[in-house]
Amino acid sequence: MRLGFIGCGVMGRPMALHLLRGGHRLAVWARREDAMQPWLAAGAVACTSPARVAREAEVVFTVVTADADVKEVVFAPGGLAEGFAAGAILVDMSTIAPQNARSIAGRLAAQGVELLDAPVSGGGQGAIAASLAIMVGGRAAALERVRPLLELLGSTIVHVGDHGAGQVAKACNQMLMVATVEAVAEALHLSRVAGVDPERVRQALAGGSAGSRVLEVMGGRMVARDFAAGVEARLHHKDYAVLIAEAHRLGLPLPVSAQVCQQLNALMALGWGRCDTASLLRVLEAGQPGTGGN
């Protein structure tokens, strides 16, 4: 198929390469030409604008940071909307507000273009391994057209519902995952302050009902004090703003998520936004005299 791809970050770079290796023609665009080099070396074709990407493609994938980035790529002068032909599909794999996904879908539908909001979970390693979980909102018929493409990117593809449903599912994913990171941080902080080896506590917990992938990976980083970014904490901070705003719109109390959001706010204020979210441990330490926080 003739495909387009915009978004050459930690997630997007390996995802686009999987599509190329699947035998598809790929038109790409990025603000910085050097960012596209791995794609171009693998056979992608560089475009001068998002509109040009849309003219070259039946299906376009976008994986960008935030709501404003998606809107700019799609609707700014020279954006995708200027180049789409009727019948095209935009698969937006960014994490944005459900209401914005619905709004974008409505605007594109007016010109005969389908939107699938299809955010992912699995991080950079999941993108490299093509083992992502993909949560899809939009029309089922549009999903079936692109399912073979999504199967090149992920191992779990679930049609959650209509436009925006994929983003609701992603908000729920982030709610659970980051709240678990906070819980792991609190458990290891308690063990350390109580004078018990956090690594031995982590090993003990891993074998019981508290065991989880988050305890294994994020707990391991906390014990090793390895706060270099796997996923930058600022992105989880952004995602929590999305889910808290959705809860506010619905008049829905989320007391645990609200507390986790405050811890992420503190993390940002302490200047650790580009570090790993395991830095939630350091937020706790910063409020506990004599326990470090570095």
Secondary structure, DSSP 8 states (H G I E B T S, - for coil): -EEEEE--STTHHHHHHHHHHTT-EEEEE-SSGGGGHHHHHTT-EE-SSHHHHHHH-SEEEE--SSHHHHHHHHHSTT-HHHH--TT-EEEE-S---HHHHHHHHHHHHTTT-EEEE--EESHHHHHHHT-EEEEEES-HHHHHHHHHHHTTTEEEEEEEESTTHHHHHHHHHHHHHHHHHHHHHHHHHHHHHTT--HHHHHHHHHTSTT--HHHHHHHHHHHHT--S-SSBHHHHHHHHHHHHHHHHHHT---HHHHHHHHHHHHHHHTT-TTSBGGGHHHHHHHTSTTS---
